[in-house]
Amino acid sequence: MNDGPDRTENDHDHAGPRPPGTGLTERTERTERTERTERTERELRDALEALAGGVLPDPDAYRTARGEWLRRERRRRLVLTVLVAVVFTLATLIGLWVLNQAPAEPGVIFSGTGSPSADGPSLTRLRP
């Protein structure tokens, strides 16, 4: 095998050594391969065009697709509405529960008992 500097990239194209006496050059082999590839592509294209030509769309396809889309949109809106209602209800219930947990006795600020402070007027002084 020739691994020297004069070896070209085209030496990699064939799978093994060529049988003697074929008379085909690498350029001819490449041309034949290209022609086979183009012919195969053309045949596949023709077959797919014939197959696609036999497919007819459903006359109600647009109406059906639009109806499905509208149903999904309504379902999304309904789910969102229910989710918002559940979150609002939970927030309200948690808020009421927290307010219900407040101590029953009045706090120091609103007790009204004790001596009036020297800093500010008391409620008894404001009454006539």
Contacts in CASP RR format, 6 or more apart in sequence:
PFRMAT RR
TARGET T0000
AUTHOR 0000-0000-0000
METHOD contacts of the structure
MODEL  1
MNDGPDRTENDHDHAGPRPPGTGLTERTERTERTERTERTERELRDALEA
LAGGVLPDPDAYRTARGEWLRRERRRRLVLTVLVAVVFTLATLIGLWVLN
QAPAEPGVIFSGTGSPSADGPSLTRLRP
2 11 0 8 1.000
10 26 0 8 1.000
10 30 0 8 1.000
13 26 0 8 1.000
13 29 0 8 1.000
13 30 0 8 1.000
14 26 0 8 1.000
14 29 0 8 1.000
18 24 0 8 1.000
24 32 0 8 1.000
58 64 0 8 1.000
106 112 0 8 1.000
112 123 0 8 1.000
116 122 0 8 1.000
116 124 0 8 1.000
116 125 0 8 1.000
END
